[in-house]
């Protein structure tokens, strides 16, 4: 069974914040699928729901620890090395523009505290992730068209303020639209493998 974790902070005050993009995407996907009701696993401090993507059984997981402790909710479910191969983590990426996604595997945290927490606790980087863009898109110099690059804040304080700031309504709509593509990518990842999904959805 695949475990698909959407990272974010628990609580209504964080519900629409940029740092919760992984959680927002997972909730959007959940609403469109025939999964079980969300259940609360008090032992690992996480909400979970079971269902299928294509022919494959999956479990959606939303850690109810704060972002920096995401690993505490994920690690108890990774009992063997083979379990890592069936872990997919969805999280926000400040280096990608809003509406964009990237699939990656076996990479460093890139400074993301939630991902870093998981890597530290499971003692491995050998799992898949879907990075969700949260930054405005830079405009091309001589055109109103987007450049495909993220326009992100500079400096630690500015970045933290940005991450904990709320998405605009138009950006929430972008994430809702992106959720369909993420659903398709997840189905490919779980049914046909990560390399196939990367070739289809990273271009």
C-alpha positions, 0 to 999 in steps of 0.5 A, spaced: 500 500 500 502 506 498 502 512 503 501 519 500 502 524 505 500 532 504 504 536 509 502 542 512 500 545 519 494 543 523 489 548 525 484 553 522 489 559 522 493 555 517 488 552 513 489 557 507 497 559 508 502 557 503 506 553 507 499 548 507 499 547 499 501 540 500 495 539 505 490 543 501 492 539 494 491 532 498 484 535 501 482 537 494 484 530 491 480 527 497 473 530 495 473 527 488 475 520 490 471 515 493 475 514 499 473 512 507 472 518 512 478 521 515 480 518 521 484 520 527 490 516 529 491 519 536 498 515 536 501 518 531 498 524 531 495 524 523 488 524 519 488 518 514 483 515 509 483 509 505 482 508 498 484 506 491 488 510 485 486 505 479 487 498 481 492 500 487 490 501 495 493 507 498 492 511 504 492 519 504 495 521 511 495 529 513 500 529 519 497 533 525 504 535 528 506 542 526 510 542 519 517 541 523 515 535 526 512 531 520 516 526 521 513 523 527 507 522 524 510 518 518 515 514 521 511 509 524 508 507 518 515 506 515 517 499 518 521 496 512 526 499 507 521 497 502 515 501 505 520 507 503 519 505 496 511 506 497 511 513 500 509 519 496 510 526 500 506 532 497 509 539 499 510 546 498 515 549 494 517 556 494 522 555 488 516 553 483 511 558 481 503 557 483 500 552 478 506 548 477 508 541 480 514 537 480 515 530 481 522 528 484 525 522 488 531 521 492 533 528 493 535 532 499 530 537 503 532 543 499 531 547 506 524 545 507 523 543 514 517 538 513 521 534 508 527 535 512 523 532 519 521 526 515 528 525 512 531 525 519 526 520 522 526 515 517 534 516 516 533 516 508 531 520 502 529 514 498 522 516 497 518 520 492 515 527 492 511 532 489 513 539 490 507 544 489 509 551 486 506 557 491 510 563 488 508 568 483 510 567 476 516 572 474 514 576 467 518 576 461 521 582 460 518 584 453 512 580 454 506 580 459 507 572 458 510 568 464 517 566 464 516 559 468 520 562 474 518 563 481 518 570 484 520 569 491 521 573 497 529 574 499 531 574 506 529 569 512 524 573 515 521 575 508 520 568 506 517 566 513 512 571 512 510 569 505 510 562 507 505 563 513 501 568 509 494 566 506 493 564 498 489 569 494 482 566 492 485 566 485 491 562 487 486 557 491 483 556 484 489 555 481 491 549 486 484 547 485 485 546 478 492 543 479 489 538 483 486 534 477 493 534 474 496 531 481 491 526 481 493 523 474 500 524 476 499 520 483 495 514 479 501 514 474 506 513 480 502 508 484 500 504 478 506 505 473 512 507 477 515 513 478 520 514 472 513 514 467 510 519 472 516 523 471 517 523 464 509 525 463 509 530 468 515 534 469 515 536 462 
